[in-house]
Amino acid sequence: MTAQTLEATDRLAGRNLIAGEWNDAGERLETINPSTGSVLGTYASAGEAQARAAIAAARDTFDNTQWSRDPRIRSRAIHELADRLEERVDEVALMLSRENGKRLPETTWEVSTTVDWLRYAAASALVLDGGRSSEVSPGVYFQTGREAMGVIGIITPWNSPVILSMRSIGPALAAGCTMVVKMPGQTALTNTLVAEIVASTQSIPPGVISILTEGGNEVAPTLVASPDVDMISYTGSTHVGRAIAAAGAATLKRLSLELGGKTPLVIFDDADLDVVMNNVIAATCLMNGQFCLTGSRILVQRSIADRLRPMIIEAISNLRAAPSEDPTGDLGPLIDAASAQRVDEIVSSAEKYAKVLVRGGVVVDDERPGGAFYQPSLLEVDRLDVPVVQDELFGPVQTFEIFDDEADAVRMANGTSFGLGAAVFTTDEWKARRVTRNMRAGFVWTNCWGVIHEAFEEGGLKQSGYGLLCGPSAITEFQDTKLYAQVAPTAG
């Protein structure tokens, strides 16, 4: 399938990949283009039977092959997977833009960056931590070693399904695991392209990766409940993360959970306001505000609030929601009309306690049909105990909040249950160090926002989850540590 055929194809079919074989069983559901409201195609929604078959294949491959024992083979396989994905970057990016509404430059970045992340994982497979070894007393030897954990259940969201699935797949492969990947129904056709790429990677044995798409709720619970699945790697909402943690307790399953966020952008009075404005706008437009690291809270020092407020109002008022393939748009549609309506209702409720600085809303016109488009909103609030401050909204809505000094900034920034990301804007390096040191967040940026790299760990604090992905620690997430002890016959 090529980008050209995508242009000419009215209806496409999404499929599931189980142990190297295509599986079309299950209810057929539709996937919708939120930019147009039209049907892109249909897909076979996987259920419990497909999940159990995929788990069995992964278990058998892990237990009865040499996959987990040769890192050179795994490194070559991951490199080949990266090669196959790199050959189809434009095709995958176009389909993803059509299915989840992200602007085409964003989806192109996502897919091309995924290639880089896979290559990092491939290199990491060759330098795995070999553990420690020591003669602890004459003739008595202890050694620790790391080995692949086993079968991994990977559950990914619709906002960045390519990079967030491969963020777990890459290090899990490097560690020597096998896996079942549950992907969301909203991006079923993109998922099928990913599955095609996996299937075309000849150096990955068939049972190592199965990819299932579902529009219901059978595959994920089956993965979490199965005693043959050793670990769940989940990216998504805190609400679902809690449910996974509770259900996984029955089998004492290892968990890696990257959950919701409520990222504050803390702006001091000595900040470079050009830098501030660029980041404030990017932090609401990226992924159309449907991002766990969306900069949804703008915290401004009181001494510059009156200067910065009109600048932000003007910038947000001039943003334009447009179809995902429109190069003149600033942001695309939300994932569906129901999400746009939900966000609008949140803003309406907030008008009871917040000052409306920019009242966006649902937009429907000839260019933007379907009801999924939402113009950004900006609300000024002076308290922390309100939903628009405390809840992850998953839409282009920001709060404008005022603080007095460093201590107040830290108190307010830490004033939610989330701890995924935070950003500080100041030209005083030591102020930045003091403030970022006291912020309870897994990602903390200074004079920037949203900058990430595959060689450095990602993870949240508090209700934003636990576990690390990317960087060297990502490999150990998918490994167990074993202790070996030996006593020489003549010892003692």
C-alpha positions as CSV (number, residue, x, y, z in Angstrom):
1,M,0.0,0.0,0.0
2,T,1.4,3.4,-0.9
3,A,0.4,7.0,-0.1
4,Q,-0.9,7.2,-3.7
5,T,-3.2,4.3,-3.2
6,L,-4.4,5.8,0.0
7,E,-5.5,8.9,-1.9
8,A,-7.5,6.7,-4.3
9,T,-9.0,4.2,-1.9
10,D,-12.4,5.0,-0.4
11,R,-12.7,2.1,2.1
12,L,-9.8,0.2,3.6
13,A,-9.8,-2.9,5.9
14,G,-8.0,-3.2,9.2
15,R,-6.8,-6.6,10.3
16,N,-5.1,-8.3,13.3
17,L,-1.7,-10.1,13.2
18,I,-1.4,-13.2,15.4
19,A,1.9,-15.1,15.3
20,G,2.6,-14.1,11.7
21,E,-0.9,-14.8,10.4
22,W,-3.6,-12.4,9.5
23,N,-6.8,-12.8,11.4
24,D,-10.1,-11.2,10.3
25,A,-12.4,-12.7,13.0
26,G,-14.5,-10.4,15.2
27,E,-17.1,-7.7,14.7
28,R,-16.4,-5.3,11.9
29,L,-16.4,-1.7,13.1
30,E,-15.8,1.6,11.3
31,T,-12.9,4.0,11.6
32,I,-13.7,7.6,11.1
33,N,-11.7,10.6,9.8
34,P,-12.4,13.3,12.4
35,S,-11.5,16.0,9.9
36,T,-14.4,15.1,7.6
37,G,-16.7,12.9,9.7
38,S,-16.5,10.3,6.9
39,V,-15.8,6.6,7.1
40,L,-12.2,5.7,6.2
41,G,-12.7,2.0,6.4
42,T,-13.6,-1.0,8.6
43,Y,-11.6,-3.3,10.8
44,A,-12.0,-6.6,12.6
45,S,-12.3,-5.8,16.3
46,A,-10.3,-8.4,18.2
47,G,-11.8,-10.1,21.2
48,E,-10.9,-12.6,24.0
49,A,-10.3,-15.5,21.6
50,Q,-7.8,-13.6,19.5
51,A,-6.1,-12.3,22.7
52,R,-5.8,-15.8,24.1
53,A,-4.3,-17.1,20.8
54,A,-1.8,-14.3,20.7
55,I,-0.8,-14.9,24.3
56,A,-0.3,-18.6,23.7
57,A,1.9,-17.9,20.7
58,A,4.0,-15.4,22.6
59,R,4.3,-17.8,25.6
60,D,5.4,-20.7,23.3
61,T,7.9,-18.6,21.4
62,F,9.5,-17.3,24.6
63,D,9.6,-20.7,26.4
64,N,10.6,-22.9,23.5
65,T,12.9,-20.9,21.2
66,Q,16.3,-19.2,21.5
67,W,14.9,-15.7,20.9
68,S,15.7,-14.4,24.5
69,R,19.2,-15.8,24.4
70,D,21.0,-14.1,21.6
71,P,21.2,-10.2,21.7
72,R,22.9,-10.0,18.4
73,I,20.0,-11.6,16.6
74,R,17.6,-9.3,18.4
75,S,19.6,-6.2,17.6
76,R,19.6,-7.1,13.9
77,A,15.9,-7.7,14.1
78,I,15.1,-4.3,15.6
79,H,17.3,-2.6,13.0
80,E,15.4,-4.4,10.3
81,L,12.1,-3.3,11.9
82,A,13.4,0.3,11.8
83,D,14.3,-0.1,8.2
84,R,10.9,-1.4,7.2
85,L,9.2,1.5,9.1
86,E,11.5,4.1,7.6
87,E,10.5,2.9,4.1
88,R,6.9,3.7,4.8
89,V,7.1,6.9,7.0
90,D,5.0,9.0,4.6
91,E,2.3,6.4,4.2
92,V,1.9,5.7,7.9
93,A,2.0,9.4,8.8
94,L,-0.7,10.2,6.3
95,M,-3.0,7.5,7.5
96,L,-2.4,8.4,11.2
97,S,-3.2,12.1,10.4
98,R,-6.5,11.0,8.8
99,E,-7.5,8.7,11.6
100,N,-6.7,10.7,14.7
101,G,-6.7,14.2,13.4
102,K,-3.2,15.3,14.2
103,R,-1.6,17.7,11.7
104,L,0.4,15.9,9.1
105,P,3.8,17.5,10.2
106,E,3.1,16.1,13.7
107,T,2.4,12.6,12.5
108,T,5.4,12.7,10.1
109,W,7.5,13.7,13.1
110,E,6.0,10.8,15.2
111,V,6.7,8.1,12.6
112,S,10.2,9.3,11.7
113,T,11.2,9.8,15.3
114,T,10.0,6.2,16.0
115,V,12.6,5.0,13.6
116,D,15.3,6.7,15.7
117,W,13.9,5.2,18.9
118,L,14.0,1.7,17.4
119,R,17.6,2.2,16.3
120,Y,18.5,3.2,19.9
121,A,16.8,0.0,21.2
122,A,18.7,-2.0,18.6
123,A,22.0,-0.6,19.8
124,S,21.0,-1.1,23.5
125,A,20.5,-4.8,22.9
126,L,24.2,-5.2,22.4
127,V,25.2,-3.5,25.6
128,L,22.9,-5.0,28.1
129,D,23.9,-4.9,31.8
130,G,25.6,-8.2,32.6
131,G,25.2,-7.8,36.3
132,R,27.8,-8.2,39.0
133,S,30.2,-11.0,40.0
134,S,32.3,-11.3,43.2
135,E,34.1,-13.8,45.3
136,V,32.5,-12.8,48.6
137,S,34.7,-15.2,50.7
138,P,37.3,-17.8,49.7
139,G,35.7,-20.1,47.2
140,V,32.3,-18.6,47.5
141,Y,31.1,-16.8,44.4
142,F,28.0,-14.7,43.8
143,Q,26.8,-13.4,40.5
144,T,23.8,-11.4,39.4
145,G,22.4,-11.6,35.9
146,R,19.5,-10.0,34.0
147,E,17.2,-12.0,31.8
148,A,14.1,-11.3,29.7
149,M,11.0,-11.1,31.8
150,G,8.8,-13.1,29.4
151,V,5.6,-12.2,27.7
152,I,4.6,-8.6,27.7
153,G,1.2,-7.1,27.2
154,I,1.5,-3.6,25.6
155,I,-1.6,-1.4,25.6
156,T,-1.3,1.9,23.7
157,P,-3.5,5.0,23.2
158,W,-4.9,6.5,20.1
159,N,-3.1,9.9,20.3
160,S,0.3,8.6,19.4
161,P,-0.1,4.9,18.6
162,V,3.0,4.4,16.5
163,I,5.6,6.0,18.7
164,L,4.0,4.9,22.0
165,S,3.7,1.3,20.9
166,M,7.3,1.1,19.6
167,R,8.5,2.9,22.7
168,S,7.6,-0.3,24.6
169,I,8.2,-2.8,21.7
170,G,11.8,-1.7,21.1
171,P,13.2,-2.1,24.5
172,A,11.1,-5.2,25.1
173,L,12.6,-6.8,22.0
174,A,16.0,-5.7,23.1
175,A,15.5,-7.4,26.5
176,G,14.5,-10.6,24.8
177,C,10.8,-10.6,25.5
178,T,7.8,-11.6,23.3
179,M,4.6,-9.6,23.3
180,V,1.0,-9.0,22.5
181,V,0.3,-5.4,21.5
182,K,-3.3,-4.1,22.0
183,M,-3.9,-1.0,19.8
184,P,-6.9,1.3,19.8
185,G,-9.8,1.0,17.4
186,Q,-9.7,4.7,16.5
187,T,-6.5,4.2,14.6
188,A,-7.2,0.7,13.2
189,L,-5.9,1.3,9.7
190,T,-2.7,2.8,11.0
191,N,-2.4,-0.2,13.3
192,T,-2.7,-2.5,10.3
193,L,0.1,-0.7,8.5
194,V,2.3,-1.2,11.7
195,A,1.3,-4.8,11.7
196,E,2.3,-5.1,8.0
197,I,5.7,-3.6,8.8
198,V,6.1,-6.1,11.7
199,A,5.1,-9.0,9.4
200,S,7.5,-7.9,6.7
201,T,10.4,-7.9,9.2
202,Q,11.8,-11.4,8.3
203,S,14.3,-11.5,11.2
204,I,11.5,-11.3,13.9
205,P,10.1,-14.8,14.4
206,P,6.3,-15.0,14.0
207,G,5.3,-15.5,17.6
208,V,7.4,-12.7,19.0
209,I,4.9,-9.9,18.2
210,S,1.2,-10.1,17.7
211,I,-0.8,-6.9,17.1
212,L,-4.5,-6.7,17.9
213,T,-6.9,-3.8,17.4
214,E,-10.1,-3.6,19.3
215,G,-13.0,-1.2,19.6
216,G,-14.4,-3.0,22.7
217,N,-13.0,-4.1,26.0
218,E,-12.0,-7.7,25.9
219,V,-8.3,-7.8,24.8
220,A,-6.9,-5.6,27.5
221,P,-8.7,-7.3,30.4
222,T,-7.6,-10.7,29.0
223,L,-3.9,-9.5,28.9
224,V,-4.1,-8.2,32.4
225,A,-5.8,-11.3,33.9
226,S,-3.7,-13.9,32.1
227,P,-1.1,-15.8,34.2
228,D,0.9,-16.3,31.0
229,V,1.5,-12.6,30.6
230,D,4.3,-11.5,32.9
231,M,4.1,-7.7,32.6
232,I,1.8,-5.0,31.3
233,S,3.2,-1.8,29.7
234,Y,0.3,0.7,29.6
235,T,0.1,4.3,28.4
236,G,-3.2,6.1,28.9
237,S,-5.5,7.6,31.5
238,T,-4.9,7.5,35.2
239,H,-8.4,6.0,35.7
240,V,-7.7,3.0,33.5
241,G,-4.2,2.7,35.0
242,R,-5.7,2.3,38.4
243,A,-8.0,-0.4,37.1
244,I,-5.1,-2.3,35.5
245,A,-3.1,-2.1,38.7
246,A,-6.0,-3.5,40.7
247,A,-6.7,-6.3,38.3
248,G,-3.0,-7.1,37.8
249,A,-2.6,-7.7,41.6
250,A,-4.4,-11.0,41.2
251,T,-1.4,-12.4,39.4
252,L,1.2,-10.1,40.9
253,K,1.9,-8.8,37.5
254,R,4.7,-6.4,36.9
255,L,3.4,-3.0,35.6
256,S,4.8,0.0,33.8
257,L,2.2,2.8,33.8
258,E,2.6,6.1,32.1
259,L,-0.6,7.9,32.9
260,G,-2.3,11.3,32.8
261,G,-0.7,14.7,33.3
262,K,-1.5,18.4,34.1
263,T,1.7,20.2,33.0
264,P,2.3,23.7,34.5
265,L,4.2,26.3,32.5
266,V,5.7,28.5,35.3
267,I,6.7,31.9,34.0
268,F,8.8,34.2,36.1
269,D,9.1,38.0,35.5
270,D,12.6,37.7,34.1
271,A,11.7,35.2,31.4
272,D,12.3,35.8,27.7
273,L,8.7,36.4,26.6
274,D,9.3,35.5,23.0
275,V,10.4,32.0,24.2
276,V,7.5,31.9,26.5
277,M,4.9,32.7,23.8
278,N,6.3,30.1,21.4
279,N,6.1,27.4,24.1
280,V,2.7,28.4,25.4
281,I,1.1,28.1,22.0
282,A,3.0,24.9,21.1
283,A,1.9,23.4,24.4
284,T,-1.8,23.8,23.6
285,C,-1.7,23.1,19.8
286,L,0.5,19.9,19.8
287,M,-1.8,16.9,19.3
288,N,-4.7,19.3,19.5
289,G,-4.3,19.4,23.2
290,Q,-4.8,15.6,23.5
291,F,-1.4,14.9,25.0
292,C,-0.4,13.8,28.5
293,L,2.2,16.6,28.5
294,T,-0.1,19.3,27.2
295,G,0.8,22.6,28.9
296,S,-2.7,23.1,30.2
297,R,-1.7,25.4,33.1
298,I,0.0,28.8,32.5
299,L,1.4,30.0,35.9
300,V,2.5,33.7,35.7
301,Q,4.3,35.8,38.2
302,R,2.1,38.6,39.4
303,S,4.5,41.4,38.4
304,I,4.1,40.5,34.7
305,A,0.6,39.2,34.6
306,D,-1.0,42.3,33.2
307,R,1.7,42.4,30.5
308,L,1.5,38.8,29.5
309,R,-2.2,38.2,29.7
310,P,-3.2,40.2,26.6
311,M,-0.3,38.7,24.6
312,I,-1.6,35.2,25.3
313,I,-5.2,36.2,24.7
314,E,-4.3,37.6,21.3
315,A,-2.2,34.6,20.3
316,I,-4.8,32.0,21.4
317,S,-7.6,34.0,19.8
318,N,-5.8,33.9,16.4
319,L,-5.3,30.1,16.4
320,R,-7.3,28.2,13.8
321,A,-8.5,24.6,14.0
322,A,-8.4,23.1,10.5
323,P,-8.4,19.7,8.8
324,S,-5.3,17.7,9.6
325,E,-3.9,17.9,6.1
326,D,-4.5,21.7,5.8
327,P,-1.0,23.3,6.1
328,T,-2.4,26.6,7.1
329,G,-4.1,25.3,10.3
330,D,-2.6,25.6,13.8
331,L,-4.3,22.5,15.2
332,G,-6.5,19.8,13.9
333,P,-9.8,18.3,15.1
334,L,-10.2,16.3,18.3
335,I,-10.5,12.6,18.0
336,D,-14.3,12.7,17.6
337,A,-17.3,15.0,18.0
338,A,-18.1,13.5,21.5
339,S,-14.7,14.6,22.7
340,A,-15.2,18.2,21.4
341,Q,-18.6,18.3,23.1
342,R,-17.1,17.0,26.3
343,V,-14.4,19.7,26.3
344,D,-17.0,22.4,25.6
345,E,-19.2,21.3,28.5
346,I,-16.1,21.5,30.8
347,V,-15.5,25.0,29.8
348,S,-19.2,25.9,30.2
349,S,-19.1,24.5,33.8
350,A,-15.9,26.4,34.5
351,E,-17.6,29.7,33.7
352,K,-19.2,29.5,37.2
353,Y,-15.8,30.0,38.9
354,A,-13.4,31.2,36.2
355,K,-13.0,34.4,34.2
356,V,-13.2,33.6,30.5
357,L,-10.3,35.2,28.6
358,V,-10.9,33.3,25.3
359,R,-14.1,31.4,24.8
360,G,-13.4,28.8,22.1
361,G,-15.9,26.1,21.2
362,V,-17.1,23.5,18.8
363,V,-16.9,24.7,15.2
364,V,-19.0,23.2,12.4
365,D,-18.9,24.7,8.8
366,D,-18.4,23.6,5.3
367,E,-14.6,23.3,5.7
368,R,-14.9,21.6,9.2
369,P,-17.9,19.3,9.3
370,G,-18.6,16.5,11.7
371,G,-18.4,18.4,15.0
372,A,-14.9,17.4,16.1
373,F,-13.2,20.8,15.7
374,Y,-12.7,22.9,18.8
375,Q,-11.3,26.4,18.9
376,P,-9.0,26.8,22.0
377,S,-10.2,28.4,25.2
378,L,-8.3,30.3,28.0
379,L,-9.7,30.6,31.5
380,E,-8.3,32.7,34.4
381,V,-8.7,31.0,37.8
382,D,-7.5,32.0,41.3
383,R,-7.9,28.7,43.1
384,L,-6.6,25.2,42.8
385,D,-9.6,23.2,44.0
386,V,-11.5,23.3,40.7
387,P,-11.9,20.7,37.9
388,V,-10.3,22.8,35.2
389,V,-7.1,22.9,37.3
390,Q,-7.2,19.4,38.8
391,D,-8.5,17.3,35.9
392,E,-6.8,16.2,32.7
393,L,-9.1,17.7,30.1
394,F,-7.5,16.3,26.9
395,G,-8.3,19.3,24.7
396,P,-7.0,22.8,23.8
397,V,-8.0,24.5,27.1
398,Q,-5.5,26.3,29.3
399,T,-5.8,28.1,32.6
400,F,-4.1,31.4,33.4
401,E,-3.0,31.4,37.1
402,I,-1.0,34.0,39.1
403,F,1.7,33.4,41.7
404,D,3.7,35.7,43.8
405,D,7.2,34.2,44.4
406,E,9.2,31.0,44.0
407,A,7.6,29.2,47.0
408,D,4.1,30.1,45.7
409,A,5.1,28.9,42.2
410,V,6.2,25.5,43.5
411,R,3.2,25.2,45.7
412,M,0.8,25.9,42.8
413,A,2.7,23.8,40.3
414,N,2.7,20.8,42.7
415,G,-1.0,21.4,43.6
416,T,-2.5,18.6,41.5
417,S,-2.4,14.8,41.9
418,F,-0.4,14.5,38.7
419,G,3.3,14.5,38.3
420,L,4.2,13.9,34.7
421,G,5.6,17.2,33.3
422,A,6.5,20.8,34.3
423,A,8.3,23.7,32.7
424,V,10.0,26.8,34.1
425,F,10.8,30.0,32.2
426,T,13.4,32.3,33.7
427,T,16.8,33.7,32.7
428,D,18.1,33.1,36.2
429,E,19.9,29.7,36.0
430,W,20.0,29.2,39.8
431,K,16.3,30.1,40.2
432,A,15.5,27.5,37.6
433,R,17.6,24.9,39.4
434,R,15.9,25.7,42.7
435,V,12.4,25.6,41.3
436,T,12.8,22.5,39.1
437,R,14.5,20.6,42.0
438,N,11.3,21.1,44.1
439,M,8.8,20.2,41.4
440,R,7.2,16.8,41.7
441,A,7.3,15.8,38.0
442,G,9.1,13.2,36.0
443,F,9.8,15.6,33.1
444,V,11.0,19.1,34.1
445,W,12.0,21.6,31.4
446,T,13.8,24.9,31.6
447,N,13.0,27.6,29.0
448,C,11.4,24.9,26.8
449,W,8.6,22.4,26.7
450,G,8.0,19.0,25.3
451,V,11.7,18.2,24.4
452,I,12.4,14.5,24.6
453,H,15.1,12.1,23.5
454,E,15.3,8.3,23.1
455,A,18.5,8.1,25.2
456,F,16.9,9.6,28.3
457,E,14.3,8.1,30.5
458,E,10.6,9.0,30.6
459,G,8.2,8.4,33.4
460,G,5.8,10.0,35.9
461,L,5.5,10.6,39.6
462,K,2.4,10.7,41.8
463,Q,-0.8,9.8,39.9
464,S,1.0,10.0,36.6
465,G,2.2,6.4,37.1
466,Y,5.5,4.5,37.6
467,G,8.1,2.8,35.5
468,L,10.5,4.2,32.9
469,L,10.6,4.1,29.2
470,C,13.4,5.3,26.8
471,G,17.0,5.4,27.9
472,P,19.0,2.6,29.5
473,S,16.4,2.0,32.2
474,A,13.8,1.0,29.6
475,I,15.6,-2.3,29.0
476,T,15.6,-3.2,32.7
477,E,11.9,-2.5,32.9
478,F,11.5,-5.7,30.8
479,Q,14.1,-7.8,32.6
480,D,14.2,-9.9,35.8
481,T,17.3,-10.0,38.0
482,K,18.6,-13.4,39.1
483,L,21.2,-14.3,41.7
484,Y,23.6,-17.2,41.1
485,A,25.7,-18.6,44.0
486,Q,28.5,-21.2,43.9
487,V,30.7,-22.7,46.5
488,A,33.9,-24.4,45.3
489,P,34.4,-28.0,46.4
490,T,37.5,-27.0,48.5
491,A,35.9,-23.9,50.0
492,G,36.2,-23.7,53.8
